[in-house]
Amino acid sequence: MTAPIPLIAGNWKMNGLAAALGEARAVAAGLGSAAARVALCPPATLLERMSSALSGTAVLTGGQDCHAEASGAFTGDVSAEMLADAGAALVILGHSERRAGHGETDAIVAAKVRAALRGGLEPIICVGETLEERKAGWALAVVTGQVRGSLPAELAGKDFAVAYEPVWAIGSGLTPSLAEIEEMHTAIRAALLELFGDEGAARPILYGGSVKPANAAEILKVKDVGGALVGGASLKAADFLGIVGAL
């Protein structure tokens, strides 16, 4: 079975104006010989400019969401084809902020995953439990259920990543224990093997949720952690490079 190629992806969320492109350029300039694939996912308004600024470098770009349809009367939405046209290679789907704030179900996320594949994008599919679900002892069942419901069969033979982000850790400064991270990543790996056979061993499972230079090294050493989906720390090149360098 092929070991997953690590991926470190930065999710800028709704942050960044034109001046922030300097941080993206600094990431590319400081990358050196990284042990992982590296990507930045800016807001849609910056995607084409960032893709152009990073052209010829080792840094990939990605979108933060896409609509399930290729085009149509969907004011304010962006299709996978539009993201690819703007230079994206990847797209984040099913982030907890989309699931909670926009009512996205597993079925909606799965439809968007199919759209990403149609548009030639590599999906990063997010899963994670709330604090209430963890306290109730449901964390493993909730997250593996999201994996089974959000990853369609069409992913077989395609490149993709799963990102485990405990909802209660995102932007809070809190992180699960290393044992809790390992337990969840082991369960996700088992679900991927169940869904995709041996291929499920070759897809990276990222950890996300208050990842920063100070804790990245120990998290990235945990079994079945194949990279990170980084939020706030990806907005500053020095912090993001510190995480990339921790692998």
C-alpha positions as CSV (number, residue, x, y, z in Angstrom):
1,M,0.0,0.0,0.0
2,T,1.3,3.5,-1.0
3,A,1.9,5.9,1.9
4,P,-0.1,9.2,1.6
5,I,1.8,12.2,0.4
6,P,1.5,14.8,3.2
7,L,-0.5,18.0,2.4
8,I,-0.3,21.3,4.4
9,A,-3.2,23.6,3.3
10,G,-3.9,27.1,4.5
11,N,-7.5,28.2,4.7
12,W,-7.6,32.0,4.7
13,K,-11.4,32.0,5.2
14,M,-12.9,35.5,4.8
15,N,-9.6,37.3,5.2
16,G,-7.2,39.0,2.8
17,L,-7.1,42.0,0.4
18,A,-4.7,42.6,-2.4
19,A,-1.9,43.6,0.0
20,A,-2.0,40.1,1.6
21,L,-0.6,38.6,-1.6
22,G,2.8,39.5,-0.3
23,E,2.3,36.8,2.4
24,A,1.6,34.2,-0.3
25,R,4.7,35.2,-2.2
26,A,6.7,35.0,1.0
27,V,5.4,31.4,1.6
28,A,6.6,30.4,-1.9
29,A,10.0,32.1,-1.4
30,G,10.6,30.5,1.9
31,L,9.4,27.0,1.1
32,G,12.7,25.4,0.1
33,S,12.5,21.6,-0.2
34,A,9.3,20.9,1.7
35,A,8.4,17.4,2.8
36,A,4.8,18.0,1.9
37,R,2.6,19.4,-0.8
38,V,1.6,23.0,0.1
39,A,-1.5,24.9,-0.8
40,L,-3.2,28.2,0.1
41,C,-6.9,28.7,-0.2
42,P,-7.7,32.4,-0.3
43,P,-11.1,34.0,-0.6
44,A,-12.5,33.9,-4.2
45,T,-11.7,37.5,-4.8
46,L,-8.0,36.8,-4.5
47,L,-7.9,33.4,-6.1
48,E,-6.9,34.3,-9.6
49,R,-4.4,37.0,-8.5
50,M,-2.8,34.5,-6.0
51,S,-2.7,31.8,-8.6
52,S,-0.9,34.2,-10.9
53,A,1.5,35.4,-8.2
54,L,2.4,31.8,-7.3
55,S,2.6,30.5,-10.9
56,G,5.8,28.5,-11.3
57,T,6.3,27.9,-7.6
58,A,5.6,24.8,-5.6
59,V,2.6,26.4,-3.8
60,L,-0.8,25.2,-5.1
61,T,-4.0,27.3,-4.7
62,G,-7.5,26.2,-3.9
63,G,-11.0,27.4,-3.3
64,Q,-12.9,27.4,0.0
65,D,-16.2,26.0,-1.4
66,C,-18.0,25.4,-4.7
67,H,-21.6,25.0,-5.9
68,A,-22.8,21.6,-7.0
69,E,-23.8,22.9,-10.4
70,A,-21.4,24.0,-13.1
71,S,-23.4,27.2,-13.9
72,G,-26.8,28.8,-13.5
73,A,-29.0,31.2,-11.5
74,F,-27.1,30.9,-8.2
75,T,-26.3,34.5,-7.2
76,G,-23.2,34.7,-5.1
77,D,-22.0,31.1,-5.7
78,V,-18.9,29.9,-7.4
79,S,-18.7,26.7,-9.4
80,A,-15.8,24.2,-9.4
81,E,-15.2,25.1,-13.1
82,M,-14.9,28.8,-12.1
83,L,-12.3,27.9,-9.4
84,A,-10.3,25.9,-11.9
85,D,-10.5,28.7,-14.4
86,A,-9.1,31.0,-11.8
87,G,-6.1,28.7,-11.3
88,A,-7.2,26.5,-8.4
89,A,-6.0,22.9,-8.1
90,L,-8.0,22.1,-4.9
91,V,-11.1,23.0,-3.1
92,I,-12.1,22.8,0.6
93,L,-15.6,21.2,1.0
94,G,-17.8,20.5,4.0
95,H,-16.0,22.8,6.4
96,S,-17.8,23.0,9.8
97,E,-18.4,26.7,9.2
98,R,-20.3,25.7,6.0
99,R,-22.1,22.8,7.7
100,A,-23.2,24.9,10.7
101,G,-23.6,28.3,9.1
102,H,-25.1,27.3,5.7
103,G,-26.9,24.1,6.7
104,E,-24.8,21.8,4.5
105,T,-25.7,18.1,5.0
106,D,-23.5,15.2,4.1
107,A,-25.5,14.8,0.9
108,I,-24.9,18.4,-0.1
109,V,-21.2,18.0,0.6
110,A,-21.1,14.8,-1.4
111,A,-22.8,16.6,-4.4
112,K,-20.1,19.3,-4.1
113,V,-17.4,16.6,-4.1
114,R,-18.8,15.2,-7.4
115,A,-18.8,18.8,-8.7
116,A,-15.1,19.2,-7.7
117,L,-14.2,16.1,-9.6
118,R,-16.2,17.2,-12.6
119,G,-14.3,20.5,-12.6
120,G,-10.9,18.8,-12.3
121,L,-10.3,19.9,-8.7
122,E,-8.9,17.8,-5.8
123,P,-11.3,18.0,-2.9
124,I,-10.3,18.4,0.7
125,I,-13.4,17.0,2.6
126,C,-13.8,18.3,6.2
127,V,-15.4,16.3,9.0
128,G,-15.6,16.9,12.7
129,E,-17.7,16.8,15.9
130,T,-19.0,19.5,18.2
131,L,-18.0,19.7,21.8
132,E,-21.5,18.5,22.8
133,E,-21.1,15.4,20.6
134,R,-17.7,14.6,22.1
135,K,-19.0,15.0,25.6
136,A,-21.9,12.7,24.8
137,G,-19.4,10.0,23.6
138,W,-20.6,10.3,20.0
139,A,-17.5,11.7,18.4
140,L,-16.3,8.6,16.6
141,A,-19.8,7.7,15.3
142,V,-20.5,11.3,14.1
143,V,-17.2,11.7,12.3
144,T,-17.1,8.3,10.6
145,G,-20.7,8.8,9.6
146,Q,-19.7,12.1,8.0
147,V,-17.0,10.3,6.1
148,R,-19.4,7.7,4.8
149,G,-22.0,10.3,3.9
150,S,-19.8,12.9,2.4
151,L,-17.4,10.9,0.3
152,P,-19.2,9.5,-2.8
153,A,-18.1,6.4,-4.7
154,E,-16.9,8.6,-7.6
155,L,-13.8,9.4,-5.5
156,A,-12.4,5.9,-6.3
157,G,-9.2,6.3,-8.2
158,K,-9.1,10.1,-7.6
159,D,-6.9,12.2,-5.5
160,F,-8.5,13.7,-2.4
161,A,-7.9,14.4,1.3
162,V,-10.0,14.2,4.4
163,A,-9.5,16.9,7.0
164,Y,-10.5,16.1,10.6
165,E,-11.4,19.4,12.4
166,P,-13.0,19.0,15.8
167,V,-15.5,21.9,15.6
168,W,-14.7,23.0,19.2
169,A,-11.0,23.4,18.4
170,I,-11.4,25.7,15.4
171,G,-10.2,29.2,16.3
172,S,-10.5,28.5,20.0
173,G,-6.9,27.8,20.8
174,L,-8.0,24.4,22.2
175,T,-6.7,21.1,20.7
176,P,-7.6,17.5,21.5
177,S,-5.0,15.4,23.2
178,L,-2.6,13.5,20.9
179,A,-4.3,10.3,21.9
180,E,-7.7,11.7,20.9
181,I,-6.3,12.8,17.5
182,E,-4.8,9.4,16.9
183,E,-8.0,7.6,17.9
184,M,-10.0,9.7,15.4
185,H,-7.5,9.5,12.6
186,T,-7.4,5.7,13.0
187,A,-11.2,5.5,12.8
188,I,-11.2,7.7,9.7
189,R,-8.5,5.5,8.1
190,A,-10.6,2.4,8.8
191,A,-13.6,4.1,7.2
192,L,-11.6,5.0,4.1
193,L,-10.4,1.4,3.8
194,E,-13.9,0.2,4.1
195,L,-15.1,2.6,1.3
196,F,-12.1,2.5,-1.1
197,G,-10.1,-0.7,-0.3
198,D,-6.3,-0.3,-0.5
199,E,-6.7,3.1,-2.1
200,G,-8.0,4.3,1.2
201,A,-4.5,3.9,2.7
202,A,-3.0,6.3,0.1
203,R,-5.2,9.3,0.8
204,P,-3.9,11.8,3.4
205,I,-6.0,12.6,6.5
206,L,-5.2,16.1,7.7
207,Y,-5.7,17.5,11.1
208,G,-7.2,21.0,11.6
209,G,-8.1,23.0,14.6
210,S,-5.8,25.6,16.2
211,V,-2.7,24.3,14.4
212,K,0.2,26.6,15.0
213,P,4.0,26.4,14.9
214,A,4.2,25.6,18.6
215,N,2.1,22.4,18.4
216,A,2.5,21.4,14.7
217,A,5.5,19.0,15.2
218,E,3.9,16.8,17.8
219,I,0.5,16.7,16.0
220,L,2.2,15.9,12.6
221,K,4.0,12.9,14.2
222,V,0.8,11.3,15.3
223,K,-0.1,8.0,13.4
224,D,-2.2,8.6,10.4
225,V,-1.9,12.4,10.5
226,G,-0.9,13.2,6.9
227,G,-0.7,16.9,7.1
228,A,-2.7,19.9,8.4
229,L,-5.5,22.2,7.4
230,V,-4.4,25.5,8.9
231,G,-6.7,28.5,9.6
232,G,-5.4,31.7,11.2
233,A,-1.8,30.7,11.3
234,S,-1.8,30.5,7.5
235,L,-2.4,34.2,7.1
236,K,1.2,35.0,8.1
237,A,4.0,33.5,6.0
238,A,6.4,33.0,9.0
239,D,3.8,31.1,11.0
240,F,2.6,28.9,8.0
241,L,6.2,28.1,7.0
242,G,6.9,27.1,10.7
243,I,4.1,24.6,10.4
244,V,5.3,23.3,7.0
245,G,8.8,23.0,8.4
246,A,7.5,20.9,11.3
247,L,6.7,18.0,9.1
